[in-house]
Amino acid sequence: MRYLPYILAGISVGGQYALIAIGYTMVYGILRLINFAHGDIFMAAGLIMIYLSGPLTLWLSLPLVLVLTVLLGFVVERVAYKPLRDAPRMSVMISAIGVSYLVQNVALYITGGLAKTYPTIPWVSDTINLFGAITKRVTVITPILTAVLIAGLVLLIKKTKIGMAMRAVSRDFETSRLMGIKINAVISVTFVIGSFLAAVGSALYFANYTAIVPTSGAMPGLKAFVAAVFGGIGSIPGAVIGAFLIGISENVIKSGGSGWTTFSDAFTFVLLIIILVVRPTGLFGEKQTDKV
């Protein structure tokens, strides 16, 4: 089947976009903030893996990357966003853009602007034959791992006290604060979860696309953001569905040949324009009602 390799690749990259998109949608759901630095944290996780895999074994590097990426997300929230908790929303958004450029420029300084090659992960990066299509094993692993992580996240949100607090804060920030919920702790946990998923997505993504430059997080980050908007930003199921749709669609477009490949990225942003015009709240977004 001609389209099978592209569909498999689309499902794989869709799962990777989903792991990034969840970070966007969770932060927005609680803070009403678009964390523009999220794609750069995704990129930073890839660079951390490259520099750790030299002196350390690969299987020691992987968990350490997860820990350091989570720490990076936590520090970004505490340093760049917490002091602006009661500031106008525009101030927080400008801070997010500033953090994005800061992370990119630190990466530029460290790498010297040269592309770095992501290490080969044994077994995960191996080539396999799936229904007659030649692909990497990571293509099969990604949707399975994504489903497991999302199921775990849903259980966390539905069944735990911190999950209940997150749902309360997403519904009414000020009332939750007045009722004694530790807002700062909830927000920090949200950033920790988002950064953890971004780190996992980074390992899966760069197992396929091995060259990393300081701007490598920009396009995946933007596509994950579009996926979150498409599904209804603030909705985890919506972000996941949007991510898989974008991943599969852009790879099917690539199957049309080199002439169509040029438009694979453009499709994502055309989709964003259409969804904002037709349904601004996204597929699963809640309609906002003005109180008078």
CORURTA-V238469 format. One record per pair of residues at least 24 apart in sequence whose C-alpha atoms are under 10 Angstrom apart, sorted by the first residue. I is the first residue (numbers start at 0). GAP is how many residues later the second one is. D is the distance in whole Angstrom. If there is no record, write none. Layout:
i=I gap=GAP d=D
i=I gap=GAP d=D
This chain:
i=0 gap=130 d=9
i=0 gap=131 d=8
i=0 gap=132 d=8
i=1 gap=131 d=9
i=1 gap=253 d=8
i=2 gap=130 d=9
i=2 gap=248 d=9
i=2 gap=249 d=7
i=2 gap=251 d=10
i=2 gap=252 d=7
i=2 gap=253 d=9
i=3 gap=126 d=9
i=3 gap=127 d=8
i=3 gap=128 d=9
i=3 gap=129 d=7
i=3 gap=130 d=10
i=3 gap=248 d=9
i=3 gap=251 d=10
i=4 gap=125 d=9
i=4 gap=126 d=9
i=4 gap=127 d=9
i=4 gap=128 d=6
i=4 gap=129 d=7
i=4 gap=130 d=7
i=4 gap=134 d=10
i=4 gap=246 d=9
i=4 gap=247 d=9
i=4 gap=250 d=9
i=5 gap=127 d=9
i=5 gap=129 d=10
i=5 gap=241 d=10
i=5 gap=242 d=8
i=5 gap=243 d=9
i=5 gap=244 d=9
i=5 gap=245 d=5
i=5 gap=246 d=6
i=5 gap=247 d=9
i=5 gap=248 d=8
i=5 gap=249 d=7
i=6 gap=240 d=9
i=6 gap=241 d=6
i=6 gap=242 d=8
i=6 gap=243 d=10
i=6 gap=244 d=7
i=6 gap=245 d=6
i=6 gap=248 d=9
i=7 gap=122 d=9
i=7 gap=125 d=9
i=7 gap=127 d=8
i=7 gap=128 d=10
i=7 gap=131 d=7
i=7 gap=132 d=8
i=7 gap=135 d=10
i=7 gap=239 d=10
i=7 gap=240 d=8
i=7 gap=243 d=9
i=7 gap=244 d=10
i=8 gap=126 d=8
i=8 gap=127 d=9
i=8 gap=129 d=10
i=8 gap=130 d=6
i=8 gap=131 d=9
i=8 gap=133 d=10
i=8 gap=199 d=10
i=8 gap=238 d=8
i=8 gap=239 d=7
i=8 gap=241 d=10
i=8 gap=242 d=7
i=8 gap=243 d=9
i=9 gap=129 d=9
i=9 gap=233 d=10
i=9 gap=234 d=7
i=9 gap=235 d=8
i=9 gap=236 d=8
i=9 gap=237 d=4
i=9 gap=238 d=4
i=9 gap=239 d=7
i=9 gap=240 d=7
i=9 gap=241 d=5
i=9 gap=242 d=7
i=10 gap=128 d=8
i=10 gap=129 d=9
i=10 gap=131 d=8
i=10 gap=132 d=7
i=10 gap=232 d=9
i=10 gap=233 d=6
i=10 gap=234 d=8
i=10 gap=235 d=9
i=10 gap=236 d=6
i=10 gap=237 d=6
i=10 gap=238 d=10
i=10 gap=240 d=9
i=11 gap=124 d=10
i=11 gap=126 d=8
i=11 gap=127 d=5
i=11 gap=128 d=7
i=11 gap=129 d=8
i=11 gap=130 d=5
i=11 gap=131 d=6
i=11 gap=132 d=9
i=11 gap=134 d=9
i=11 gap=192 d=9
i=11 gap=193 d=9
i=11 gap=196 d=10
i=11 gap=232 d=8
i=11 gap=235 d=8
i=11 gap=236 d=8
i=12 gap=125 d=10
i=12 gap=126 d=8
i=12 gap=129 d=8
i=12 gap=130 d=9
i=12 gap=188 d=9
i=12 gap=191 d=9
i=12 gap=192 d=7
i=12 gap=195 d=9
i=12 gap=207 d=9
i=12 gap=230 d=8
i=12 gap=231 d=8
i=12 gap=233 d=9
i=12 gap=234 d=5
i=12 gap=235 d=8
i=12 gap=237 d=10
i=12 gap=238 d=9
i=13 gap=128 d=9
i=13 gap=129 d=8
i=13 gap=132 d=10
i=13 gap=209 d=10
i=13 gap=210 d=9
i=13 gap=213 d=9
i=13 gap=226 d=8
i=13 gap=227 d=9
i=13 gap=228 d=8
i=13 gap=229 d=5
i=13 gap=230 d=4
i=13 gap=231 d=7
i=13 gap=232 d=7
i=13 gap=233 d=4
i=13 gap=234 d=7
i=13 gap=235 d=9
i=13 gap=236 d=10
i=13 gap=237 d=10
i=14 gap=124 d=9
i=14 gap=126 d=10
i=14 gap=127 d=6
i=14 gap=128 d=5
i=14 gap=129 d=9
i=14 gap=130 d=9
i=14 gap=131 d=6
i=14 gap=132 d=8
i=14 gap=186 d=8
i=14 gap=189 d=9
i=14 gap=190 d=9
i=14 gap=225 d=8
i=14 gap=226 d=9
i=14 gap=228 d=7
i=14 gap=229 d=6
i=14 gap=230 d=10
i=14 gap=232 d=8
i=14 gap=233 d=10
i=15 gap=126 d=7
i=15 gap=127 d=8
i=15 gap=129 d=10
i=15 gap=130 d=8
i=15 gap=181 d=9
i=15 gap=182 d=8
i=15 gap=184 d=8
i=15 gap=185 d=5
i=15 gap=186 d=8
i=15 gap=187 d=9
i=15 gap=188 d=7
i=15 gap=189 d=6
i=15 gap=190 d=10
i=15 gap=204 d=9
i=15 gap=208 d=9
i=15 gap=224 d=10
i=15 gap=227 d=8
i=15 gap=228 d=9
i=15 gap=231 d=9
i=16 gap=129 d=10
i=16 gap=181 d=9
i=16 gap=184 d=7
i=16 gap=185 d=10
i=16 gap=188 d=9
i=16 gap=203 d=7
i=16 gap=204 d=8
i=16 gap=205 d=9
i=16 gap=206 d=7
i=16 gap=207 d=5
i=16 gap=208 d=9
i=16 gap=209 d=10
i=16 gap=210 d=8
i=16 gap=211 d=10
i=16 gap=222 d=9
i=16 gap=223 d=8
i=16 gap=225 d=9
i=16 gap=226 d=5
i=16 gap=227 d=8
i=16 gap=229 d=9
i=16 gap=230 d=7
i=17 gap=125 d=10
i=17 gap=128 d=8
i=17 gap=129 d=10
i=17 gap=132 d=9
i=17 gap=179 d=9
i=17 gap=180 d=9
i=17 gap=183 d=8
i=17 gap=205 d=10
i=17 gap=206 d=7
i=17 gap=207 d=10
i=17 gap=209 d=8
i=17 gap=210 d=8
i=17 gap=218 d=9
i=17 gap=219 d=9
i=17 gap=220 d=10
i=17 gap=221 d=6
i=17 gap=222 d=5
i=17 gap=223 d=8
i=17 gap=224 d=8
i=17 gap=225 d=5
i=17 gap=226 d=7
i=17 gap=228 d=10
i=17 gap=229 d=9
i=18 gap=123 d=10
i=18 gap=126 d=10
i=18 gap=127 d=7
i=18 gap=128 d=10
i=18 gap=130 d=9
i=18 gap=131 d=8
i=18 gap=175 d=8
i=18 gap=176 d=9
i=18 gap=177 d=9
i=18 gap=178 d=5
i=18 gap=179 d=6
i=18 gap=180 d=9
i=18 gap=181 d=8
i=18 gap=182 d=6
i=18 gap=183 d=9
i=18 gap=205 d=8
i=18 gap=220 d=9
i=18 gap=221 d=8
i=18 gap=224 d=9
i=19 gap=174 d=7
i=19 gap=175 d=8
i=19 gap=176 d=10
i=19 gap=177 d=7
i=19 gap=178 d=5
i=19 gap=179 d=9
i=19 gap=180 d=9
i=19 gap=181 d=7
i=19 gap=182 d=9
i=19 gap=200 d=8
i=19 gap=201 d=7
i=19 gap=202 d=10
i=19 gap=203 d=9
i=19 gap=204 d=6
i=19 gap=205 d=8
i=19 gap=207 d=10
i=19 gap=208 d=9
i=19 gap=219 d=9
i=19 gap=220 d=10
i=19 gap=223 d=9
i=20 gap=173 d=9
i=20 gap=176 d=9
i=20 gap=177 d=9
i=20 gap=199 d=9
i=20 gap=200 d=8
i=20 gap=201 d=9
i=20 gap=202 d=8
i=20 gap=203 d=5
i=20 gap=204 d=6
i=20 gap=205 d=8
i=20 gap=206 d=7
i=20 gap=207 d=5
i=20 gap=208 d=9
i=20 gap=210 d=10
i=20 gap=212 d=9
i=20 gap=215 d=8
i=20 gap=217 d=10
i=20 gap=218 d=6
i=20 gap=219 d=7
i=20 gap=221 d=9
i=20 gap=222 d=7
i=21 gap=128 d=9
i=21 gap=131 d=10
i=21 gap=171 d=9
i=21 gap=172 d=7
i=21 gap=173 d=10
i=21 gap=175 d=8
i=21 gap=176 d=9
i=21 gap=202 d=8
i=21 gap=203 d=9
i=21 gap=205 d=9
i=21 gap=206 d=7
i=21 gap=211 d=9
i=21 gap=212 d=9
i=21 gap=213 d=8
i=21 gap=214 d=6
i=21 gap=215 d=9
i=21 gap=216 d=9
i=21 gap=217 d=6
i=21 gap=218 d=7
i=21 gap=221 d=10
i=22 gap=167 d=8
i=22 gap=168 d=7
i=22 gap=169 d=9
i=22 gap=170 d=7
i=22 gap=171 d=4
i=22 gap=172 d=7
i=22 gap=173 d=9
i=22 gap=174 d=7
i=22 gap=175 d=7
i=22 gap=201 d=9
i=22 gap=202 d=9
i=22 gap=205 d=9
i=22 gap=211 d=10
i=22 gap=213 d=9
i=22 gap=216 d=10
i=23 gap=167 d=9
i=23 gap=170 d=8
i=23 gap=197 d=9
i=23 gap=200 d=8
i=23 gap=201 d=6
i=23 gap=202 d=10
i=23 gap=203 d=10
i=23 gap=204 d=7
i=23 gap=205 d=9
i=23 gap=209 d=8
i=23 gap=210 d=8
i=23 gap=212 d=10
i=23 gap=215 d=9
i=24 gap=169 d=9
i=24 gap=199 d=10
i=24 gap=200 d=8
i=24 gap=202 d=9
i=24 gap=203 d=6
i=24 gap=204 d=8
i=24 gap=206 d=10
i=24 gap=207 d=8
i=24 gap=208 d=5
i=24 gap=209 d=4
i=24 gap=210 d=6
i=24 gap=211 d=7
i=24 gap=212 d=10
i=24 gap=213 d=9
i=24 gap=214 d=7
i=25 gap=140 d=9
i=25 gap=144 d=9
i=25 gap=161 d=10
i=25 gap=164 d=7
i=25 gap=165 d=8
i=25 gap=167 d=9
i=25 gap=168 d=7
i=25 gap=202 d=10
i=25 gap=207 d=8
i=25 gap=208 d=6
i=25 gap=209 d=8
i=25 gap=210 d=7
i=25 gap=213 d=10
i=26 gap=143 d=9
i=26 gap=160 d=8
i=26 gap=161 d=10
i=26 gap=163 d=6
i=26 gap=164 d=7
i=26 gap=166 d=10
i=26 gap=167 d=8
i=26 gap=206 d=10
i=26 gap=207 d=8
i=27 gap=142 d=9
i=27 gap=200 d=10
i=27 gap=205 d=7
i=27 gap=206 d=6
i=27 gap=207 d=10
i=28 gap=137 d=9
i=28 gap=138 d=9
i=28 gap=140 d=9
i=28 gap=141 d=5
i=28 gap=142 d=8
i=28 gap=161 d=10
i=28 gap=204 d=7
i=28 gap=205 d=4
i=28 gap=206 d=8
i=28 gap=207 d=9
i=29 gap=136 d=7
i=29 gap=137 d=8
i=29 gap=138 d=9
i=29 gap=139 d=6
i=29 gap=140 d=4
i=29 gap=141 d=8
i=29 gap=142 d=9
i=29 gap=143 d=7
i=29 gap=153 d=10
i=29 gap=156 d=9
i=29 gap=157 d=7
i=29 gap=160 d=8
i=29 gap=204 d=8
i=30 gap=50 d=10
i=30 gap=54 d=9
i=30 gap=58 d=9
i=30 gap=61 d=10
i=30 gap=138 d=9
i=30 gap=139 d=8
i=30 gap=142 d=8
i=30 gap=156 d=8
i=30 gap=159 d=10
i=31 gap=57 d=8
i=31 gap=60 d=10
i=31 gap=61 d=10
i=31 gap=138 d=9
i=31 gap=141 d=10
i=31 gap=201 d=10
i=31 gap=202 d=9
i=32 gap=48 d=10
i=32 gap=56 d=8
i=32 gap=57 d=9
i=32 gap=59 d=7
i=32 gap=60 d=7
i=32 gap=63 d=9
i=33 gap=58 d=9
i=33 gap=59 d=7
i=33 gap=62 d=8
i=33 gap=63 d=9
i=33 gap=191 d=9
i=33 gap=199 d=10
i=34 gap=42 d=10
i=34 gap=46 d=10
i=34 gap=57 d=9
i=34 gap=58 d=8
i=34 gap=60 d=9
i=34 gap=61 d=6
i=34 gap=62 d=8
i=34 gap=64 d=9
i=34 gap=65 d=9
i=34 gap=156 d=10
i=34 gap=190 d=10
i=35 gap=57 d=8
i=35 gap=58 d=9
i=35 gap=59 d=9
i=35 gap=60 d=5
i=35 gap=61 d=6
i=35 gap=62 d=9
i=35 gap=63 d=8
i=35 gap=64 d=6
i=35 gap=65 d=9
i=35 gap=182 d=9
i=35 gap=185 d=8
i=35 gap=186 d=9
i=35 gap=189 d=9
i=36 gap=36 d=9
i=36 gap=39 d=9
i=36 gap=58 d=9
i=36 gap=59 d=6
i=36 gap=60 d=7
i=36 gap=61 d=8
i=36 gap=62 d=6
i=36 gap=63 d=4
i=36 gap=64 d=8
i=36 gap=65 d=9
i=36 gap=66 d=8
i=36 gap=67 d=9
i=36 gap=180 d=9
i=36 gap=181 d=9
i=36 gap=184 d=9
i=37 gap=35 d=8
i=37 gap=38 d=10
i=37 gap=58 d=9
i=37 gap=61 d=9
i=37 gap=62 d=8
i=37 gap=153 d=9
i=37 gap=156 d=8
i=37 gap=157 d=8
i=37 gap=160 d=8
i=37 gap=179 d=8
i=37 gap=180 d=9
i=37 gap=183 d=7
i=37 gap=184 d=10
i=37 gap=186 d=10
i=37 gap=187 d=10
i=38 gap=61 d=8
i=38 gap=156 d=10
i=38 gap=159 d=8
i=38 gap=163 d=10
i=38 gap=176 d=9
i=38 gap=177 d=8
i=38 gap=178 d=5
i=38 gap=179 d=6
i=38 gap=180 d=8
i=38 gap=181 d=7
i=38 gap=182 d=4
i=38 gap=183 d=7
i=38 gap=184 d=10
i=38 gap=185 d=9
i=38 gap=186 d=9
i=39 gap=59 d=9
i=39 gap=60 d=6
i=39 gap=61 d=8
i=39 gap=62 d=9
i=39 gap=63 d=6
i=39 gap=64 d=7
i=39 gap=67 d=9
i=39 gap=158 d=10
i=39 gap=174 d=8
i=39 gap=175 d=8
i=39 gap=176 d=8
i=39 gap=177 d=5
i=39 gap=178 d=7
i=39 gap=180 d=10
i=39 gap=181 d=8
i=40 gap=28 d=7
i=40 gap=29 d=9
i=40 gap=31 d=7
i=40 gap=32 d=7
i=40 gap=35 d=10
i=40 gap=58 d=10
i=40 gap=59 d=8
i=40 gap=62 d=8
i=40 gap=63 d=9
i=40 gap=153 d=10
i=40 gap=154 d=7
i=40 gap=155 d=10
i=40 gap=157 d=7
i=40 gap=158 d=8
i=40 gap=161 d=9
i=40 gap=176 d=8
i=40 gap=180 d=9
i=41 gap=27 d=8
i=41 gap=31 d=10
i=41 gap=152 d=10
i=41 gap=153 d=8
i=41 gap=154 d=9
i=41 gap=155 d=9
i=41 gap=156 d=5
i=41 gap=157 d=6
i=41 gap=158 d=9
i=41 gap=159 d=8
i=41 gap=160 d=6
i=41 gap=161 d=9
i=41 gap=163 d=10
i=41 gap=174 d=9
i=41 gap=175 d=6
i=41 gap=176 d=9
i=41 gap=178 d=9
i=41 gap=179 d=8
i=42 gap=26 d=10
i=42 gap=60 d=9
i=42 gap=61 d=9
i=42 gap=64 d=9
i=42 gap=155 d=9
i=42 gap=156 d=9
i=42 gap=159 d=7
i=42 gap=160 d=10
i=42 gap=163 d=9
i=42 gap=169 d=8
i=42 gap=170 d=8
i=42 gap=171 d=7
i=42 gap=172 d=8
i=42 gap=173 d=6
i=42 gap=174 d=5
i=42 gap=175 d=8
i=42 gap=177 d=9
i=42 gap=178 d=9
i=43 gap=24 d=10
i=43 gap=25 d=8
i=43 gap=28 d=9
i=43 gap=59 d=8
i=43 gap=60 d=8
i=43 gap=62 d=10
i=43 gap=63 d=7
i=43 gap=154 d=10
i=43 gap=155 d=9
i=43 gap=158 d=9
i=43 gap=168 d=9
i=43 gap=169 d=10
i=43 gap=170 d=8
i=43 gap=171 d=10
i=43 gap=172 d=9
i=43 gap=173 d=8
i=44 gap=24 d=6
i=44 gap=25 d=9
i=44 gap=27 d=9
i=44 gap=150 d=9
i=44 gap=151 d=10
i=44 gap=153 d=8
i=44 gap=154 d=5
i=44 gap=155 d=9
i=44 gap=156 d=9
i=44 gap=157 d=6
i=44 gap=158 d=8
i=44 gap=161 d=10
i=44 gap=172 d=10
i=45 gap=70 d=9
i=45 gap=71 d=9
i=45 gap=72 d=7
i=45 gap=73 d=10
i=45 gap=152 d=10
i=45 gap=153 d=8
i=45 gap=154 d=10
i=45 gap=155 d=10
i=45 gap=156 d=6
i=45 gap=157 d=7
i=45 gap=158 d=10
i=45 gap=159 d=9
i=45 gap=160 d=7
i=45 gap=161 d=10
i=45 gap=164 d=9
i=45 gap=165 d=10
i=45 gap=166 d=7
i=45 gap=167 d=10
i=45 gap=170 d=9
i=45 gap=171 d=9
i=46 gap=60 d=8
i=46 gap=63 d=10
i=46 gap=64 d=9
i=46 gap=69 d=8
i=46 gap=70 d=9
i=46 gap=71 d=8
i=46 gap=155 d=10
i=46 gap=165 d=7
i=46 gap=166 d=9
i=46 gap=167 d=9
i=47 gap=59 d=10
i=47 gap=70 d=10
i=47 gap=151 d=10
i=48 gap=69 d=7
i=48 gap=70 d=8
i=48 gap=150 d=10
i=48 gap=153 d=9
i=48 gap=154 d=8
i=49 gap=66 d=8
i=49 gap=67 d=7
i=49 gap=68 d=6
i=49 gap=69 d=6
i=49 gap=162 d=9
i=50 gap=65 d=10
i=50 gap=67 d=9
i=50 gap=68 d=10
i=52 gap=65 d=9
i=52 gap=66 d=7
i=52 gap=67 d=10
i=53 gap=65 d=9
i=57 gap=61 d=8
i=57 gap=62 d=9
i=57 gap=63 d=7
i=57 gap=64 d=9
i=58 gap=62 d=9
i=58 gap=63 d=10
i=61 gap=59 d=10
i=61 gap=137 d=9
i=61 gap=138 d=9
i=61 gap=141 d=8
i=62 gap=136 d=10
i=62 gap=137 d=10
i=64 gap=131 d=9
i=64 gap=134 d=7
i=64 gap=135 d=9
i=64 gap=138 d=9
i=65 gap=129 d=8
i=65 gap=130 d=6
i=65 gap=131 d=9
i=65 gap=132 d=9
i=65 gap=133 d=6
i=65 gap=134 d=7
i=65 gap=136 d=10
i=65 gap=137 d=10
i=66 gap=125 d=10
i=66 gap=128 d=9
i=66 gap=129 d=8
i=66 gap=132 d=9
i=67 gap=127 d=10
i=67 gap=128 d=9
i=67 gap=131 d=9
i=68 gap=123 d=9
i=68 gap=125 d=10
i=68 gap=126 d=6
i=68 gap=127 d=7
i=68 gap=128 d=10
i=68 gap=129 d=8
i=68 gap=130 d=6
i=68 gap=131 d=10
i=69 gap=119 d=10
i=69 gap=121 d=8
i=69 gap=122 d=5
i=69 gap=123 d=8
i=69 gap=124 d=8
i=69 gap=125 d=5
i=69 gap=126 d=5
i=69 gap=127 d=9
i=69 gap=128 d=9
i=69 gap=129 d=8
i=70 gap=120 d=10
i=70 gap=121 d=8
i=70 gap=124 d=8
i=70 gap=125 d=9
i=71 gap=119 d=10
i=71 gap=120 d=9
i=71 gap=123 d=8
i=72 gap=115 d=9
i=72 gap=116 d=10
i=72 gap=117 d=10
i=72 gap=118 d=6
i=72 gap=119 d=6
i=72 gap=120 d=9
i=72 gap=121 d=8
i=72 gap=122 d=6
i=72 gap=123 d=9
i=72 gap=125 d=10
i=73 gap=113 d=9
i=73 gap=114 d=6
i=73 gap=115 d=8
i=73 gap=116 d=9
i=73 gap=117 d=6
i=73 gap=118 d=6
i=73 gap=119 d=10
i=73 gap=120 d=10
i=73 gap=121 d=8
i=74 gap=113 d=9
i=74 gap=116 d=9
i=74 gap=117 d=10
i=75 gap=24 d=10
i=75 gap=27 d=10
i=75 gap=112 d=10
i=75 gap=115 d=9
i=76 gap=107 d=10
i=76 gap=110 d=8
i=76 gap=111 d=7
i=76 gap=113 d=10
i=76 gap=114 d=7
i=76 gap=115 d=9
i=77 gap=106 d=9
i=77 gap=109 d=10
i=77 gap=110 d=8
i=77 gap=113 d=10
i=80 gap=106 d=10
i=81 gap=102 d=8
i=81 gap=105 d=9
i=81 gap=106 d=9
i=84 gap=99 d=9
i=99 gap=117 d=10
i=99 gap=118 d=9
i=100 gap=113 d=10
i=100 gap=114 d=10
i=102 gap=111 d=8
i=102 gap=112 d=10
i=103 gap=109 d=9
i=103 gap=110 d=5
i=103 gap=111 d=7
i=103 gap=112 d=9
i=103 gap=113 d=9
i=103 gap=114 d=10
i=104 gap=109 d=7
i=104 gap=110 d=9
i=105 gap=108 d=8
i=106 gap=106 d=8
i=106 gap=107 d=5
i=106 gap=108 d=9
i=107 gap=105 d=8
i=107 gap=106 d=6
i=107 gap=107 d=9
i=108 gap=105 d=9
i=109 gap=104 d=9
i=110 gap=101 d=10
i=110 gap=102 d=8
i=110 gap=103 d=8
i=111 gap=101 d=10
i=111 gap=102 d=9
i=112 gap=99 d=10
i=112 gap=100 d=7
i=112 gap=101 d=7
i=112 gap=102 d=10
i=113 gap=97 d=10
i=113 gap=98 d=9
i=113 gap=99 d=7
i=113 gap=100 d=9
i=114 gap=95 d=9
i=114 gap=96 d=6
i=114 gap=97 d=5
i=114 gap=98 d=5
i=114 gap=99 d=8
i=114 gap=101 d=10
i=115 gap=94 d=8
i=115 gap=95 d=6
i=115 gap=96 d=5
i=115 gap=97 d=7
i=115 gap=98 d=10
i=116 gap=89 d=9
i=116 gap=90 d=10
i=116 gap=92 d=9
i=116 gap=93 d=5
i=116 gap=94 d=5
i=116 gap=95 d=6
i=116 gap=96 d=9
i=117 gap=85 d=9
i=117 gap=88 d=6
i=117 gap=89 d=7
i=117 gap=90 d=9
i=117 gap=91 d=8
i=117 gap=92 d=5
i=117 gap=93 d=6
i=117 gap=94 d=7
i=118 gap=84 d=10
i=118 gap=87 d=9
i=118 gap=88 d=8
i=118 gap=91 d=8
i=118 gap=92 d=10
i=119 gap=86 d=9
i=119 gap=87 d=7
i=119 gap=88 d=9
i=119 gap=90 d=8
i=120 gap=82 d=9
i=120 gap=83 d=10
i=120 gap=85 d=10
i=120 gap=86 d=7
i=123 gap=80 d=9
i=123 gap=83 d=8
i=123 gap=84 d=10
i=124 gap=79 d=9
i=124 gap=81 d=10
i=124 gap=82 d=6
i=124 gap=83 d=7
i=125 gap=81 d=10
i=134 gap=73 d=10
i=135 gap=71 d=9
i=135 gap=72 d=8
i=136 gap=70 d=10
i=136 gap=71 d=10
i=137 gap=65 d=10
i=137 gap=66 d=7
i=137 gap=67 d=9
i=137 gap=69 d=7
i=137 gap=70 d=8
i=138 gap=65 d=9
i=138 gap=66 d=10
i=138 gap=68 d=10
i=138 gap=69 d=9
i=140 gap=63 d=9
i=141 gap=58 d=10
i=141 gap=59 d=8
i=141 gap=62 d=7
i=141 gap=63 d=9
i=142 gap=101 d=9
i=144 gap=55 d=9
i=144 gap=56 d=10
i=144 gap=59 d=10
i=145 gap=51 d=9
i=145 gap=54 d=9
i=145 gap=55 d=9
i=145 gap=94 d=9
i=146 gap=93 d=10
i=148 gap=48 d=8
i=148 gap=51 d=10
i=149 gap=47 d=9
i=149 gap=86 d=9
i=149 gap=87 d=9
i=149 gap=90 d=9
i=152 gap=40 d=9
i=152 gap=44 d=10
i=152 gap=83 d=9
i=153 gap=82 d=9
i=153 gap=83 d=10
i=161 gap=24 d=7
i=161 gap=27 d=8
i=161 gap=28 d=10
i=162 gap=26 d=10
i=162 gap=27 d=10
i=165 gap=24 d=8
i=169 gap=64 d=8
i=218 gap=46 d=9
i=221 gap=46 d=9
i=221 gap=47 d=9
i=222 gap=24 d=9
i=222 gap=42 d=8
i=222 gap=45 d=7
i=222 gap=46 d=8
i=222 gap=49 d=9
i=223 gap=44 d=10
i=224 gap=47 d=10
i=225 gap=42 d=7
i=225 gap=43 d=7
i=225 gap=45 d=8
i=225 gap=46 d=6
i=225 gap=47 d=10
i=225 gap=49 d=10
i=226 gap=41 d=9
i=226 gap=44 d=9
i=226 gap=45 d=8
i=226 gap=55 d=9
i=227 gap=54 d=8
i=227 gap=55 d=10
i=227 gap=57 d=10
i=228 gap=43 d=7
i=228 gap=46 d=8
i=228 gap=47 d=8
i=228 gap=51 d=8
i=228 gap=52 d=8
i=228 gap=53 d=6
i=228 gap=54 d=9
i=228 gap=55 d=10
i=228 gap=56 d=9
i=229 gap=38 d=10
i=229 gap=41 d=8
i=229 gap=42 d=7
i=229 gap=43 d=10
i=229 gap=44 d=9
i=229 gap=45 d=6
i=229 gap=46 d=8
i=229 gap=49 d=9
i=229 gap=50 d=9
i=229 gap=51 d=8
i=229 gap=52 d=5
i=229 gap=53 d=6
i=229 gap=54 d=9
i=229 gap=55 d=9
i=230 gap=44 d=9
i=230 gap=50 d=8
i=230 gap=51 d=5
i=230 gap=52 d=5
i=230 gap=53 d=6
i=230 gap=54 d=7
i=231 gap=43 d=10
i=231 gap=47 d=9
i=231 gap=48 d=8
i=231 gap=49 d=5
i=231 gap=50 d=4
i=231 gap=51 d=5
i=231 gap=52 d=5
i=231 gap=53 d=4
i=231 gap=54 d=8
i=231 gap=55 d=10
i=232 gap=47 d=10
i=232 gap=48 d=7
i=232 gap=49 d=7
i=232 gap=50 d=9
i=232 gap=51 d=8
i=232 gap=52 d=6
i=232 gap=53 d=9
i=233 gap=47 d=10
i=233 gap=48 d=10
i=233 gap=50 d=9
i=233 gap=51 d=7
i=233 gap=52 d=9
i=234 gap=47 d=9
i=234 gap=48 d=9
i=234 gap=49 d=6
i=234 gap=50 d=7
i=234 gap=51 d=9
i=235 gap=48 d=9
i=236 gap=46 d=10
i=236 gap=47 d=8
i=237 gap=44 d=8
i=237 gap=45 d=7
i=237 gap=46 d=6
i=237 gap=47 d=8
i=238 gap=43 d=10
i=238 gap=44 d=9
i=238 gap=45 d=9
i=240 gap=42 d=9
i=240 gap=43 d=10
i=241 gap=40 d=9
i=241 gap=41 d=9
i=245 gap=25 d=9
